[in-house]
Amino acid sequence: MGRVRLNLANPQELLEIPGLERDEADAIVKFRAEHGPIADAGQLSRVLGRSGLPDGVLARIDFDPANGTAPEAPGA
């Protein structure tokens, strides 16, 4: 399985991250809408209210683009 682009994924795609629950996926989407992209594992842990994330989970997450916005749809 590939990596999930945390800052572009919709809630359903976020659920492909092992161990991530629906309410956590919703919290990620809400945080991004209010504060912008999630920059790193530490910030993601805080968003999820966890003390840390297992390495196996982090291996499935791509934080890019953490410093930009989602690309426009083709033809937009």
Helices and strands as residue ranges (DSSP letters): E 4-5, H 11-14, H 22-35, H 41-48, H 55-58, E 61-62
